[in-house]
Structures are given as structure tokens and as C-alpha cells.
Amino acid sequence: MKTTEVYILGGFLGSGKTTLLRNILKQESDAGRKVAVLLNELGSVSVDTGLIGDGVPLKELFDGCICCTIQDKLEVQLHELLTENDLDAVYIETTGAAHPVEVLDGIMSPIFAKRLEYKGIITVVDLLRWRDREELSPQLRQLLAEQIHHADFILLNKADLVSEMEAAQLIYTIQALNTDAVCLLTEYADVSLKSLQGMQRNRQNSHQKLDVHDNLLLTAVVHTFEGAVAQTDFEEWLRSLPETVYRMKGYISFTHSQYPHLFQYSYGMPMYMNEMMKMPLNIVIIGEKLDEEMLIGQLKALEARAVR
């Protein structure tokens, strides 16, 4: 019976997991391999779906981490992917709040024991986030450290945003947490598929577990825009956000543009990309101790102001 490779893509919110996934999918397509994707989102709406591309079988899990609340759903979705497609590999992109080892436990079902070849955990580390980790809560610092500790392959991403001296110091602290994983400095999560396929799984650490989720207060706020907003007002709102907003993704319609923009926000830095088609105007806000009512009220106020 043919086995299907399984790769877990982990890393904190905004580290570059989706960029890595897109890079991998292009290389897999060029190699003529059939692959599928399983996305896990904390919110009830995904904005990554449109970034995957046509022709790639996709399943999504919402409203929780694989490891916390939806392991049964994960098994169902994975089973459907395997039975409906003749796959060479499945890539599971986890939410940034996921503990990688518990994600691994989520896919290690007896149902798939002879059908899956688990290849390892690829963790993407945002070097800026890691450099400034002392600004995070103790629980999130622990989660970052655990994501690194249990990785088989570590991408030290956004290397272009730190100096060579800083990068060397950060690599030292990361390798101290995990002496077995391959560490690679990257920009835009650019790595060769061959490198990932050749990684050696960190078996020594593969079944240790730490319960960090009970103390994590990460939440996801989902808002659907009914119309356009002024970009200047939106950016003023961004500047007013608390530091506990770690990540945003979504499609936003601005008053100056016919088509919506793909918006991504990570580590206080916004990024906009023009879209040439109509998209659902959903935005997902992920952070710690968020006031959902306040955030949605502020976004509705931006819409109302644009209509005046």
C-alpha cells in the first residue's frame, strides 16, 4: 500500500508559515507530486484558503487548535483527504497557538498507521519576535520555546530584518533549546523542498508533552465588513491597537479602490496586496486577552465614517 508523507508546519502567529506553505506547494507542483493541505484556524473563517491555489485538495479546521478541541474532526478530514485523493504528501499548517507535539498526537491515529509516513515538524521562527520575546507573557514565551524545542527543522525567518551579529546571537539561543534540529536562516521562508524532505526526525523529543494551553488566553475575533473603509482611518485604528494583537489576516475594501486588498498584520507591521477579483470581506484578529466587542465596534465605526 502506498504511504503518504505528512509534514507539520508550526510556528508562532505571523512567523511565515503560510508563505512557507505557498513556497512548498509551488515546488511540489513543479516536481509533479500530488499533495493536499489541512489548515487549522483559531477563528471561524479562513482567509488563507484563497492563497493555496486551485488543484490542491484542501480541508480546514476552525474554532480551536488541533490539539485542544477538534482532534476528532482532524481524523475525519484527514481520512477524507486520503480516501478521495492519491496523495504523495499532506501538509498540515497549524494555528500559531498550537503546541507541535500535541498536533502530532492528533494525527497519529491508529486508523492511519499504515497509510502515513510522518516526516517531521518544520517550525518557522520570526527572528524579530524571538529577539523581543521578553515582551510577551510567560505563557507565550514558553509556547515559543516549546515550538522550537520539538522541531526537526527550524527556519529562522525574516533574517533580513536583523543584523548579522543579532542573527548569530539569536541562532545560539535557539540551538541551545534544540541541538538536534537543522537551523536555516531564511527570508520569506524560502527553503528548498529537497532540504525539507531530507530532514531527520527528532525522535528523542517526539512524544514529550507539556500542558501550556490551560494558561494561554489567545482568542480570535472575526469581523465581516459590509462595505469599504478609508485606508487612512484604518491605519489610524491599527496604530491604536494594543500590543497583545499579534496577527491579523483578511480582505478589506478601501474607498479608493475598486477591488479589495489582502491585508496581513504581524508584529505591528501591516502589509497590503492588491486583489483583482471580489473576495469575502472577512478579517481575523488573533491576540491575547482581546476585547471582541470593542474591536468589532471600532471596525463598524470605520465603515460608518466612510459612508458619510
ChimeraX commands (.cxc) that place a marker at each C-alpha (Angstrom):
marker #1 position 0.00,0.00,0.00 radius 0.5
marker #1 position 1.29,3.47,-0.91 radius 0.5
marker #1 position 2.16,5.67,2.05 radius 0.5
marker #1 position 1.59,9.41,2.19 radius 0.5
marker #1 position 4.18,11.72,3.70 radius 0.5
marker #1 position 2.93,14.05,6.45 radius 0.5
marker #1 position 4.63,17.31,7.37 radius 0.5
marker #1 position 3.57,19.56,10.26 radius 0.5
marker #1 position 4.21,23.27,9.74 radius 0.5
marker #1 position 4.42,25.05,13.08 radius 0.5
marker #1 position 5.48,28.38,14.47 radius 0.5
marker #1 position 4.03,31.37,16.24 radius 0.5
marker #1 position 1.47,33.75,14.75 radius 0.5
marker #1 position 2.84,35.75,11.84 radius 0.5
marker #1 position 6.14,33.90,11.60 radius 0.5
marker #1 position 5.70,33.00,7.93 radius 0.5
marker #1 position 4.02,29.57,7.88 radius 0.5
marker #1 position 1.62,30.42,5.06 radius 0.5
marker #1 position 4.45,31.88,2.97 radius 0.5
marker #1 position 6.42,28.68,3.55 radius 0.5
marker #1 position 3.40,26.60,2.53 radius 0.5
marker #1 position 3.00,28.50,-0.72 radius 0.5
marker #1 position 6.70,28.05,-1.49 radius 0.5
marker #1 position 6.42,24.31,-0.82 radius 0.5
marker #1 position 3.29,23.89,-2.93 radius 0.5
marker #1 position 4.94,25.53,-5.93 radius 0.5
marker #1 position 7.94,23.21,-5.67 radius 0.5
marker #1 position 5.71,20.17,-5.22 radius 0.5
marker #1 position 3.74,21.17,-8.32 radius 0.5
marker #1 position 6.94,21.63,-10.32 radius 0.5
marker #1 position 8.01,18.15,-9.20 radius 0.5
marker #1 position 4.71,16.67,-10.42 radius 0.5
marker #1 position 3.68,15.39,-6.99 radius 0.5
marker #1 position 0.11,15.27,-5.70 radius 0.5
marker #1 position -0.22,16.95,-2.32 radius 0.5
marker #1 position -3.01,18.15,-0.03 radius 0.5
marker #1 position -3.26,20.77,2.69 radius 0.5
marker #1 position -5.01,20.79,6.03 radius 0.5
marker #1 position -5.37,24.27,7.54 radius 0.5
marker #1 position -6.14,24.91,11.21 radius 0.5
marker #1 position -7.51,28.34,12.15 radius 0.5
marker #1 position -8.45,29.71,15.57 radius 0.5
marker #1 position -11.34,31.70,14.11 radius 0.5
marker #1 position -14.44,30.53,12.29 radius 0.5
marker #1 position -13.35,31.98,8.94 radius 0.5
marker #1 position -10.19,31.27,6.96 radius 0.5
marker #1 position -8.52,33.87,4.79 radius 0.5
marker #1 position -5.70,31.55,3.73 radius 0.5
marker #1 position -7.90,29.40,1.51 radius 0.5
marker #1 position -7.59,31.74,-1.45 radius 0.5
marker #1 position -3.81,31.70,-1.15 radius 0.5
marker #1 position -3.46,27.94,-1.65 radius 0.5
marker #1 position -4.40,27.86,-5.33 radius 0.5
marker #1 position -6.58,25.62,-7.46 radius 0.5
marker #1 position -5.89,21.94,-7.86 radius 0.5
marker #1 position -4.67,21.36,-4.30 radius 0.5
marker #1 position -7.08,19.31,-2.14 radius 0.5
marker #1 position -7.80,21.35,0.98 radius 0.5
marker #1 position -9.51,20.72,4.29 radius 0.5
marker #1 position -9.97,23.27,7.05 radius 0.5
marker #1 position -10.47,23.10,10.80 radius 0.5
marker #1 position -11.93,26.09,12.63 radius 0.5
marker #1 position -12.60,27.37,16.14 radius 0.5
marker #1 position -9.81,25.71,18.02 radius 0.5
marker #1 position -6.39,24.15,17.99 radius 0.5
marker #1 position -5.95,20.65,16.62 radius 0.5
marker #1 position -4.59,19.66,20.00 radius 0.5
marker #1 position -7.35,21.19,22.12 radius 0.5
marker #1 position -10.84,20.78,20.81 radius 0.5
marker #1 position -11.01,19.30,17.33 radius 0.5
marker #1 position -8.90,16.15,17.20 radius 0.5
marker #1 position -11.92,14.08,16.14 radius 0.5
marker #1 position -12.63,16.48,13.27 radius 0.5
marker #1 position -8.98,16.26,12.26 radius 0.5
marker #1 position -9.21,12.50,11.89 radius 0.5
marker #1 position -12.33,12.82,9.73 radius 0.5
marker #1 position -10.78,15.47,7.48 radius 0.5
marker #1 position -7.53,13.57,7.10 radius 0.5
marker #1 position -9.42,10.37,6.31 radius 0.5
marker #1 position -11.38,12.16,3.58 radius 0.5
marker #1 position -8.21,13.59,2.05 radius 0.5
marker #1 position -6.61,10.17,1.91 radius 0.5
marker #1 position -9.63,8.32,0.54 radius 0.5
marker #1 position -10.58,10.92,-2.07 radius 0.5
marker #1 position -7.06,11.52,-3.42 radius 0.5
marker #1 position -3.95,9.56,-4.35 radius 0.5
marker #1 position -1.53,11.71,-2.38 radius 0.5
marker #1 position 2.24,11.86,-2.14 radius 0.5
marker #1 position 2.17,14.25,0.83 radius 0.5
marker #1 position -0.11,16.14,3.23 radius 0.5
marker #1 position 0.96,19.44,4.77 radius 0.5
marker #1 position -0.72,20.46,8.00 radius 0.5
marker #1 position -0.41,24.16,8.75 radius 0.5
marker #1 position -1.23,24.65,12.42 radius 0.5
marker #1 position -2.52,27.74,14.13 radius 0.5
marker #1 position 0.25,29.74,15.79 radius 0.5
marker #1 position -1.21,28.83,19.18 radius 0.5
marker #1 position -0.64,25.13,18.65 radius 0.5
marker #1 position 1.83,23.03,20.58 radius 0.5
marker #1 position 3.52,20.93,17.88 radius 0.5
marker #1 position 3.76,17.70,19.82 radius 0.5
marker #1 position 0.06,17.72,20.65 radius 0.5
marker #1 position -0.63,18.35,16.97 radius 0.5
marker #1 position 1.47,15.30,16.23 radius 0.5
marker #1 position -0.63,13.26,18.66 radius 0.5
marker #1 position -3.69,14.50,16.80 radius 0.5
marker #1 position -2.59,12.89,13.52 radius 0.5
marker #1 position -1.09,9.76,14.99 radius 0.5
marker #1 position -4.35,7.82,14.83 radius 0.5
marker #1 position -4.33,4.02,14.55 radius 0.5
marker #1 position -6.65,4.47,11.56 radius 0.5
marker #1 position -3.76,5.90,9.53 radius 0.5
marker #1 position -0.89,3.91,10.99 radius 0.5
marker #1 position -0.08,2.09,7.75 radius 0.5
marker #1 position -1.02,4.88,5.38 radius 0.5
marker #1 position 1.01,7.81,6.72 radius 0.5
marker #1 position 4.76,8.36,6.81 radius 0.5
marker #1 position 5.32,11.08,9.37 radius 0.5
marker #1 position 8.28,13.16,8.18 radius 0.5
marker #1 position 8.65,15.72,10.95 radius 0.5
marker #1 position 7.86,19.13,12.36 radius 0.5
marker #1 position 9.03,22.22,10.49 radius 0.5
marker #1 position 8.95,25.25,12.77 radius 0.5
marker #1 position 9.16,28.80,11.47 radius 0.5
marker #1 position 10.67,31.29,13.92 radius 0.5
marker #1 position 10.21,35.04,13.44 radius 0.5
marker #1 position 13.64,36.34,14.48 radius 0.5
marker #1 position 12.20,39.71,15.50 radius 0.5
marker #1 position 9.59,38.05,17.68 radius 0.5
marker #1 position 12.22,35.79,19.23 radius 0.5
marker #1 position 14.58,38.72,19.84 radius 0.5
marker #1 position 11.83,40.62,21.67 radius 0.5
marker #1 position 10.26,37.61,23.37 radius 0.5
marker #1 position 10.64,39.12,26.85 radius 0.5
marker #1 position 7.81,41.49,25.93 radius 0.5
marker #1 position 5.41,38.52,25.67 radius 0.5
marker #1 position 3.59,36.88,28.54 radius 0.5
marker #1 position 5.39,33.99,30.30 radius 0.5
marker #1 position 2.91,31.51,28.79 radius 0.5
marker #1 position 3.57,32.66,25.22 radius 0.5
marker #1 position 7.34,32.68,25.80 radius 0.5
marker #1 position 7.03,29.07,26.95 radius 0.5
marker #1 position 5.00,28.19,23.86 radius 0.5
marker #1 position 7.63,29.75,21.58 radius 0.5
marker #1 position 10.34,27.77,23.33 radius 0.5
marker #1 position 8.33,24.53,23.06 radius 0.5
marker #1 position 7.72,25.05,19.35 radius 0.5
marker #1 position 11.48,25.34,18.89 radius 0.5
marker #1 position 12.38,22.50,21.24 radius 0.5
marker #1 position 10.26,19.92,19.43 radius 0.5
marker #1 position 11.12,20.90,15.86 radius 0.5
marker #1 position 13.00,18.70,13.42 radius 0.5
marker #1 position 13.76,21.57,11.03 radius 0.5
marker #1 position 13.83,25.24,12.05 radius 0.5
marker #1 position 13.52,28.16,9.65 radius 0.5
marker #1 position 14.97,31.30,11.23 radius 0.5
marker #1 position 12.79,33.60,9.18 radius 0.5
marker #1 position 12.93,37.34,8.45 radius 0.5
marker #1 position 16.73,37.23,8.63 radius 0.5
marker #1 position 16.82,40.39,6.51 radius 0.5
marker #1 position 15.29,42.36,9.39 radius 0.5
marker #1 position 18.12,41.77,11.88 radius 0.5
marker #1 position 21.86,42.41,11.70 radius 0.5
marker #1 position 24.35,39.59,11.15 radius 0.5
marker #1 position 25.54,39.95,14.75 radius 0.5
marker #1 position 21.97,39.77,16.08 radius 0.5
marker #1 position 21.26,36.75,13.89 radius 0.5
marker #1 position 24.31,34.93,15.25 radius 0.5
marker #1 position 23.26,35.62,18.84 radius 0.5
marker #1 position 19.69,34.50,18.19 radius 0.5
marker #1 position 20.82,31.30,16.49 radius 0.5
marker #1 position 22.92,30.49,19.55 radius 0.5
marker #1 position 19.93,30.81,21.91 radius 0.5
marker #1 position 17.70,28.75,19.60 radius 0.5
marker #1 position 20.26,25.97,19.16 radius 0.5
marker #1 position 20.64,25.84,22.93 radius 0.5
marker #1 position 16.96,24.82,23.09 radius 0.5
marker #1 position 17.26,22.23,20.32 radius 0.5
marker #1 position 20.66,20.78,19.46 radius 0.5
marker #1 position 19.28,18.18,17.03 radius 0.5
marker #1 position 17.26,20.21,14.54 radius 0.5
marker #1 position 18.63,21.68,11.33 radius 0.5
marker #1 position 18.57,25.50,11.56 radius 0.5
marker #1 position 18.39,27.59,8.42 radius 0.5
marker #1 position 18.34,31.39,8.08 radius 0.5
marker #1 position 15.66,32.42,5.58 radius 0.5
marker #1 position 13.97,35.41,4.05 radius 0.5
marker #1 position 10.30,34.99,3.10 radius 0.5
marker #1 position 10.54,31.35,4.29 radius 0.5
marker #1 position 12.48,30.43,1.16 radius 0.5
marker #1 position 13.76,26.85,1.50 radius 0.5
marker #1 position 14.24,24.01,-0.96 radius 0.5
marker #1 position 11.83,21.10,-0.86 radius 0.5
marker #1 position 14.80,18.73,-1.06 radius 0.5
marker #1 position 16.15,20.11,2.22 radius 0.5
marker #1 position 12.85,19.50,4.00 radius 0.5
marker #1 position 12.44,16.01,2.57 radius 0.5
marker #1 position 15.90,15.07,3.81 radius 0.5
marker #1 position 15.42,16.12,7.42 radius 0.5
marker #1 position 15.91,13.59,10.15 radius 0.5
marker #1 position 13.07,13.37,12.61 radius 0.5
marker #1 position 13.91,14.34,16.16 radius 0.5
marker #1 position 12.70,11.06,17.67 radius 0.5
marker #1 position 14.12,11.75,21.10 radius 0.5
marker #1 position 11.65,14.58,21.67 radius 0.5
marker #1 position 8.75,13.38,19.59 radius 0.5
marker #1 position 6.46,12.24,22.38 radius 0.5
marker #1 position 7.11,14.64,25.21 radius 0.5
marker #1 position 4.14,16.78,26.12 radius 0.5
marker #1 position 3.70,19.95,28.11 radius 0.5
marker #1 position 0.33,21.36,29.03 radius 0.5
marker #1 position 0.61,25.01,28.08 radius 0.5
marker #1 position -2.87,25.61,26.71 radius 0.5
marker #1 position -4.67,25.97,30.02 radius 0.5
marker #1 position -2.86,29.26,30.61 radius 0.5
marker #1 position -2.96,30.64,27.07 radius 0.5
marker #1 position -5.54,33.35,26.57 radius 0.5
marker #1 position -5.26,33.60,22.80 radius 0.5
marker #1 position -8.52,34.44,21.09 radius 0.5
marker #1 position -9.64,35.03,17.52 radius 0.5
marker #1 position -12.05,37.80,16.61 radius 0.5
marker #1 position -13.75,37.55,13.22 radius 0.5
marker #1 position -15.40,40.54,11.55 radius 0.5
marker #1 position -17.15,40.75,8.18 radius 0.5
marker #1 position -17.11,44.18,6.58 radius 0.5
marker #1 position -20.33,45.28,4.92 radius 0.5
marker #1 position -18.61,47.94,2.84 radius 0.5
marker #1 position -15.46,49.93,2.24 radius 0.5
marker #1 position -13.38,51.90,4.75 radius 0.5
marker #1 position -10.93,54.74,4.28 radius 0.5
marker #1 position -7.35,53.48,4.39 radius 0.5
marker #1 position -6.19,56.48,6.45 radius 0.5
marker #1 position -8.84,55.74,9.09 radius 0.5
marker #1 position -7.96,52.05,9.06 radius 0.5
marker #1 position -4.25,52.73,9.56 radius 0.5
marker #1 position -5.03,55.15,12.39 radius 0.5
marker #1 position -7.01,52.32,14.01 radius 0.5
marker #1 position -4.03,49.97,13.56 radius 0.5
marker #1 position -1.79,52.40,15.44 radius 0.5
marker #1 position -4.24,52.44,18.34 radius 0.5
marker #1 position -4.23,48.68,18.84 radius 0.5
marker #1 position -2.76,47.14,21.99 radius 0.5
marker #1 position 0.48,45.15,21.74 radius 0.5
marker #1 position -1.47,42.00,22.54 radius 0.5
marker #1 position -2.81,41.94,18.95 radius 0.5
marker #1 position -0.29,39.59,17.36 radius 0.5
marker #1 position -1.74,38.75,13.98 radius 0.5
marker #1 position -4.40,39.83,11.51 radius 0.5
marker #1 position -5.38,38.48,8.13 radius 0.5
marker #1 position -8.22,39.41,5.87 radius 0.5
marker #1 position -9.66,41.09,2.82 radius 0.5
marker #1 position -10.51,44.78,3.10 radius 0.5
marker #1 position -12.26,47.07,0.64 radius 0.5
marker #1 position -10.84,50.60,0.69 radius 0.5
marker #1 position -12.78,53.58,-0.58 radius 0.5
marker #1 position -10.09,54.44,-3.14 radius 0.5
marker #1 position -10.01,51.02,-4.84 radius 0.5
marker #1 position -12.46,49.01,-6.93 radius 0.5
marker #1 position -11.18,45.65,-5.65 radius 0.5
marker #1 position -10.36,44.53,-2.12 radius 0.5
marker #1 position -6.87,44.24,-0.66 radius 0.5
marker #1 position -5.40,41.20,1.04 radius 0.5
marker #1 position -4.28,42.56,4.39 radius 0.5
marker #1 position -1.80,40.90,6.73 radius 0.5
marker #1 position -0.53,42.28,10.02 radius 0.5
marker #1 position 2.26,40.83,12.08 radius 0.5
marker #1 position 4.44,42.29,14.82 radius 0.5
marker #1 position 2.95,45.74,14.35 radius 0.5
marker #1 position 3.69,45.82,10.62 radius 0.5
marker #1 position 0.84,45.90,8.07 radius 0.5
marker #1 position 1.09,44.58,4.53 radius 0.5
marker #1 position -1.33,45.12,1.67 radius 0.5
marker #1 position -1.64,43.27,-1.62 radius 0.5
marker #1 position -3.99,44.24,-4.45 radius 0.5
marker #1 position -6.55,41.64,-5.47 radius 0.5
marker #1 position -8.04,41.65,-8.96 radius 0.5
marker #1 position -11.31,39.99,-8.00 radius 0.5
marker #1 position -14.06,40.29,-5.44 radius 0.5
marker #1 position -13.29,38.45,-2.20 radius 0.5
marker #1 position -15.29,37.90,1.02 radius 0.5
marker #1 position -14.54,40.88,3.25 radius 0.5
marker #1 position -13.59,38.93,6.37 radius 0.5
marker #1 position -10.83,39.88,8.78 radius 0.5
marker #1 position -9.49,37.64,11.55 radius 0.5
marker #1 position -7.76,39.26,14.54 radius 0.5
marker #1 position -5.66,36.98,16.78 radius 0.5
marker #1 position -4.19,38.05,20.08 radius 0.5
marker #1 position -4.16,37.70,23.82 radius 0.5
marker #1 position -6.99,38.97,26.07 radius 0.5
marker #1 position -8.80,40.72,23.23 radius 0.5
marker #1 position -11.97,42.73,23.79 radius 0.5
marker #1 position -14.09,41.36,20.93 radius 0.5
marker #1 position -16.98,43.76,21.41 radius 0.5
marker #1 position -14.68,46.78,21.40 radius 0.5
marker #1 position -12.72,45.70,18.30 radius 0.5
marker #1 position -15.83,44.94,16.24 radius 0.5
marker #1 position -17.40,48.21,17.38 radius 0.5
marker #1 position -14.33,50.12,16.23 radius 0.5
marker #1 position -14.37,48.45,12.81 radius 0.5
marker #1 position -18.08,49.14,12.37 radius 0.5
marker #1 position -17.39,52.78,13.22 radius 0.5
marker #1 position -14.78,52.92,10.44 radius 0.5
marker #1 position -17.37,51.65,7.98 radius 0.5
marker #1 position -19.96,54.15,9.15 radius 0.5
marker #1 position -17.49,57.00,8.82 radius 0.5
marker #1 position -16.70,56.02,5.23 radius 0.5
marker #1 position -20.37,56.18,4.25 radius 0.5
marker #1 position -20.85,59.76,5.43 radius 0.5
marker link #1:1,2 radius 0.2
marker link #1:2,3 radius 0.2
marker link #1:3,4 radius 0.2
marker link #1:4,5 radius 0.2
marker link #1:5,6 radius 0.2
marker link #1:6,7 radius 0.2
marker link #1:7,8 radius 0.2
marker link #1:8,9 radius 0.2
marker link #1:9,10 radius 0.2
marker link #1:10,11 radius 0.2
marker link #1:11,12 radius 0.2
marker link #1:12,13 radius 0.2
marker link #1:13,14 radius 0.2
marker link #1:14,15 radius 0.2
marker link #1:15,16 radius 0.2
marker link #1:16,17 radius 0.2
marker link #1:17,18 radius 0.2
marker link #1:18,19 radius 0.2
marker link #1:19,20 radius 0.2
marker link #1:20,21 radius 0.2
marker link #1:21,22 radius 0.2
marker link #1:22,23 radius 0.2
marker link #1:23,24 radius 0.2
marker link #1:24,25 radius 0.2
marker link #1:25,26 radius 0.2
marker link #1:26,27 radius 0.2
marker link #1:27,28 radius 0.2
marker link #1:28,29 radius 0.2
marker link #1:29,30 radius 0.2
marker link #1:30,31 radius 0.2
marker link #1:31,32 radius 0.2
marker link #1:32,33 radius 0.2
marker link #1:33,34 radius 0.2
marker link #1:34,35 radius 0.2
marker link #1:35,36 radius 0.2
marker link #1:36,37 radius 0.2
marker link #1:37,38 radius 0.2
marker link #1:38,39 radius 0.2
marker link #1:39,40 radius 0.2
marker link #1:40,41 radius 0.2
marker link #1:41,42 radius 0.2
marker link #1:42,43 radius 0.2
marker link #1:43,44 radius 0.2
marker link #1:44,45 radius 0.2
marker link #1:45,46 radius 0.2
marker link #1:46,47 radius 0.2
marker link #1:47,48 radius 0.2
marker link #1:48,49 radius 0.2
marker link #1:49,50 radius 0.2
marker link #1:50,51 radius 0.2
marker link #1:51,52 radius 0.2
marker link #1:52,53 radius 0.2
marker link #1:53,54 radius 0.2
marker link #1:54,55 radius 0.2
marker link #1:55,56 radius 0.2
marker link #1:56,57 radius 0.2
marker link #1:57,58 radius 0.2
marker link #1:58,59 radius 0.2
marker link #1:59,60 radius 0.2
marker link #1:60,61 radius 0.2
marker link #1:61,62 radius 0.2
marker link #1:62,63 radius 0.2
marker link #1:63,64 radius 0.2
marker link #1:64,65 radius 0.2
marker link #1:65,66 radius 0.2
marker link #1:66,67 radius 0.2
marker link #1:67,68 radius 0.2
marker link #1:68,69 radius 0.2
marker link #1:69,70 radius 0.2
marker link #1:70,71 radius 0.2
marker link #1:71,72 radius 0.2
marker link #1:72,73 radius 0.2
marker link #1:73,74 radius 0.2
marker link #1:74,75 radius 0.2
marker link #1:75,76 radius 0.2
marker link #1:76,77 radius 0.2
marker link #1:77,78 radius 0.2
marker link #1:78,79 radius 0.2
marker link #1:79,80 radius 0.2
marker link #1:80,81 radius 0.2
marker link #1:81,82 radius 0.2
marker link #1:82,83 radius 0.2
marker link #1:83,84 radius 0.2
marker link #1:84,85 radius 0.2
marker link #1:85,86 radius 0.2
marker link #1:86,87 radius 0.2
marker link #1:87,88 radius 0.2
marker link #1:88,89 radius 0.2
marker link #1:89,90 radius 0.2
marker link #1:90,91 radius 0.2
marker link #1:91,92 radius 0.2
marker link #1:92,93 radius 0.2
marker link #1:93,94 radius 0.2
marker link #1:94,95 radius 0.2
marker link #1:95,96 radius 0.2
marker link #1:96,97 radius 0.2
marker link #1:97,98 radius 0.2
marker link #1:98,99 radius 0.2
marker link #1:99,100 radius 0.2
marker link #1:100,101 radius 0.2
marker link #1:101,102 radius 0.2
marker link #1:102,103 radius 0.2
marker link #1:103,104 radius 0.2
marker link #1:104,105 radius 0.2
marker link #1:105,106 radius 0.2
marker link #1:106,107 radius 0.2
marker link #1:107,108 radius 0.2
marker link #1:108,109 radius 0.2
marker link #1:109,110 radius 0.2
marker link #1:110,111 radius 0.2
marker link #1:111,112 radius 0.2
marker link #1:112,113 radius 0.2
marker link #1:113,114 radius 0.2
marker link #1:114,115 radius 0.2
marker link #1:115,116 radius 0.2
marker link #1:116,117 radius 0.2
marker link #1:117,118 radius 0.2
marker link #1:118,119 radius 0.2
marker link #1:119,120 radius 0.2
marker link #1:120,121 radius 0.2
marker link #1:121,122 radius 0.2
marker link #1:122,123 radius 0.2
marker link #1:123,124 radius 0.2
marker link #1:124,125 radius 0.2
marker link #1:125,126 radius 0.2
marker link #1:126,127 radius 0.2
marker link #1:127,128 radius 0.2
marker link #1:128,129 radius 0.2
marker link #1:129,130 radius 0.2
marker link #1:130,131 radius 0.2
marker link #1:131,132 radius 0.2
marker link #1:132,133 radius 0.2
marker link #1:133,134 radius 0.2
marker link #1:134,135 radius 0.2
marker link #1:135,136 radius 0.2
marker link #1:136,137 radius 0.2
marker link #1:137,138 radius 0.2
marker link #1:138,139 radius 0.2
marker link #1:139,140 radius 0.2
marker link #1:140,141 radius 0.2
marker link #1:141,142 radius 0.2
marker link #1:142,143 radius 0.2
marker link #1:143,144 radius 0.2
marker link #1:144,145 radius 0.2
marker link #1:145,146 radius 0.2
marker link #1:146,147 radius 0.2
marker link #1:147,148 radius 0.2
marker link #1:148,149 radius 0.2
marker link #1:149,150 radius 0.2
marker link #1:150,151 radius 0.2
marker link #1:151,152 radius 0.2
marker link #1:152,153 radius 0.2
marker link #1:153,154 radius 0.2
marker link #1:154,155 radius 0.2
marker link #1:155,156 radius 0.2
marker link #1:156,157 radius 0.2
marker link #1:157,158 radius 0.2
marker link #1:158,159 radius 0.2
marker link #1:159,160 radius 0.2
marker link #1:160,161 radius 0.2
marker link #1:161,162 radius 0.2
marker link #1:162,163 radius 0.2
marker link #1:163,164 radius 0.2
marker link #1:164,165 radius 0.2
marker link #1:165,166 radius 0.2
marker link #1:166,167 radius 0.2
marker link #1:167,168 radius 0.2
marker link #1:168,169 radius 0.2
marker link #1:169,170 radius 0.2
marker link #1:170,171 radius 0.2
marker link #1:171,172 radius 0.2
marker link #1:172,173 radius 0.2
marker link #1:173,174 radius 0.2
marker link #1:174,175 radius 0.2
marker link #1:175,176 radius 0.2
marker link #1:176,177 radius 0.2
marker link #1:177,178 radius 0.2
marker link #1:178,179 radius 0.2
marker link #1:179,180 radius 0.2
marker link #1:180,181 radius 0.2
marker link #1:181,182 radius 0.2
marker link #1:182,183 radius 0.2
marker link #1:183,184 radius 0.2
marker link #1:184,185 radius 0.2
marker link #1:185,186 radius 0.2
marker link #1:186,187 radius 0.2
marker link #1:187,188 radius 0.2
marker link #1:188,189 radius 0.2
marker link #1:189,190 radius 0.2
marker link #1:190,191 radius 0.2
marker link #1:191,192 radius 0.2
marker link #1:192,193 radius 0.2
marker link #1:193,194 radius 0.2
marker link #1:194,195 radius 0.2
marker link #1:195,196 radius 0.2
marker link #1:196,197 radius 0.2
marker link #1:197,198 radius 0.2
marker link #1:198,199 radius 0.2
marker link #1:199,200 radius 0.2
marker link #1:200,201 radius 0.2
marker link #1:201,202 radius 0.2
marker link #1:202,203 radius 0.2
marker link #1:203,204 radius 0.2
marker link #1:204,205 radius 0.2
marker link #1:205,206 radius 0.2
marker link #1:206,207 radius 0.2
marker link #1:207,208 radius 0.2
marker link #1:208,209 radius 0.2
marker link #1:209,210 radius 0.2
marker link #1:210,211 radius 0.2
marker link #1:211,212 radius 0.2
marker link #1:212,213 radius 0.2
marker link #1:213,214 radius 0.2
marker link #1:214,215 radius 0.2
marker link #1:215,216 radius 0.2
marker link #1:216,217 radius 0.2
marker link #1:217,218 radius 0.2
marker link #1:218,219 radius 0.2
marker link #1:219,220 radius 0.2
marker link #1:220,221 radius 0.2
marker link #1:221,222 radius 0.2
marker link #1:222,223 radius 0.2
marker link #1:223,224 radius 0.2
marker link #1:224,225 radius 0.2
marker link #1:225,226 radius 0.2
marker link #1:226,227 radius 0.2
marker link #1:227,228 radius 0.2
marker link #1:228,229 radius 0.2
marker link #1:229,230 radius 0.2
marker link #1:230,231 radius 0.2
marker link #1:231,232 radius 0.2
marker link #1:232,233 radius 0.2
marker link #1:233,234 radius 0.2
marker link #1:234,235 radius 0.2
marker link #1:235,236 radius 0.2
marker link #1:236,237 radius 0.2
marker link #1:237,238 radius 0.2
marker link #1:238,239 radius 0.2
marker link #1:239,240 radius 0.2
marker link #1:240,241 radius 0.2
marker link #1:241,242 radius 0.2
marker link #1:242,243 radius 0.2
marker link #1:243,244 radius 0.2
marker link #1:244,245 radius 0.2
marker link #1:245,246 radius 0.2
marker link #1:246,247 radius 0.2
marker link #1:247,248 radius 0.2
marker link #1:248,249 radius 0.2
marker link #1:249,250 radius 0.2
marker link #1:250,251 radius 0.2
marker link #1:251,252 radius 0.2
marker link #1:252,253 radius 0.2
marker link #1:253,254 radius 0.2
marker link #1:254,255 radius 0.2
marker link #1:255,256 radius 0.2
marker link #1:256,257 radius 0.2
marker link #1:257,258 radius 0.2
marker link #1:258,259 radius 0.2
marker link #1:259,260 radius 0.2
marker link #1:260,261 radius 0.2
marker link #1:261,262 radius 0.2
marker link #1:262,263 radius 0.2
marker link #1:263,264 radius 0.2
marker link #1:264,265 radius 0.2
marker link #1:265,266 radius 0.2
marker link #1:266,267 radius 0.2
marker link #1:267,268 radius 0.2
marker link #1:268,269 radius 0.2
marker link #1:269,270 radius 0.2
marker link #1:270,271 radius 0.2
marker link #1:271,272 radius 0.2
marker link #1:272,273 radius 0.2
marker link #1:273,274 radius 0.2
marker link #1:274,275 radius 0.2
marker link #1:275,276 radius 0.2
marker link #1:276,277 radius 0.2
marker link #1:277,278 radius 0.2
marker link #1:278,279 radius 0.2
marker link #1:279,280 radius 0.2
marker link #1:280,281 radius 0.2
marker link #1:281,282 radius 0.2
marker link #1:282,283 radius 0.2
marker link #1:283,284 radius 0.2
marker link #1:284,285 radius 0.2
marker link #1:285,286 radius 0.2
marker link #1:286,287 radius 0.2
marker link #1:287,288 radius 0.2
marker link #1:288,289 radius 0.2
marker link #1:289,290 radius 0.2
marker link #1:290,291 radius 0.2
marker link #1:291,292 radius 0.2
marker link #1:292,293 radius 0.2
marker link #1:293,294 radius 0.2
marker link #1:294,295 radius 0.2
marker link #1:295,296 radius 0.2
marker link #1:296,297 radius 0.2
marker link #1:297,298 radius 0.2
marker link #1:298,299 radius 0.2
marker link #1:299,300 radius 0.2
marker link #1:300,301 radius 0.2
marker link #1:301,302 radius 0.2
marker link #1:302,303 radius 0.2
marker link #1:303,304 radius 0.2
marker link #1:304,305 radius 0.2
marker link #1:305,306 radius 0.2
marker link #1:306,307 radius 0.2
marker link #1:307,308 radius 0.2
view
